[in-house]
């Protein structure tokens, strides 16, 4: 079964897709996530210094075309550790969730629900964000997978909105 033009994503409360749904302008996919910049290697040093934390809001029209993305970096995991000890509540993860709440509150008529979107790709701060069509598995010769970056959620047959992590 080929990758569909529009890929369903199931709303799962209290899990990794609990901030997706519809609003007056179409559909949205929002999250707090983290990513390394493209090209990062272990030679750069400890991972905590290079893994950035982001608040992300992607918007789509009613038929799943990407309209835009609001992506905001709140810091790194090394800052997270340091500030949890010295300034609890002012750390990058807390700031990212506060920003996410602001982005979601600004969506008129917001309701959490299943969505169906088309593949898209946004580069921000040298990191990849989007729903990207790929070949997954050994000996694959055809596209059979849609990966949500940087969230690491994979979608595949039967294309019912459920995902693998």
C-alpha angles and dihedrals in degrees: 000000000000124000107274121238090239117040120208119224118195121226108234114184115225092011139083096298099042094118102057129101148094135310136174091279097049130272135340140200115195134172150142107246141153135230145175120233114258113275097024114158133180087256087075089071134243113009093228090068093055107036107095126204118225140189106213135190119178118184129201136183122249092276094048103262113148111252101177149311133238107200123175127182114215099183141278136298091254088059088046092058095044096047095045086063099041106026111019111197094027097076126119096257093051090046091049092053091047090052091047090053090053092050092049094046089056093060108098115225093007117183127169112237146126115299136197118209141172122242115274140165131210125180114209129168089350091302130113122241124177150065106290128188113229146160110256127193135024120308093010115157100174134055107265106153141060115206122198108217134244090358093070095225114149126204125196145140130005082035092214098140096264118123144202124229 
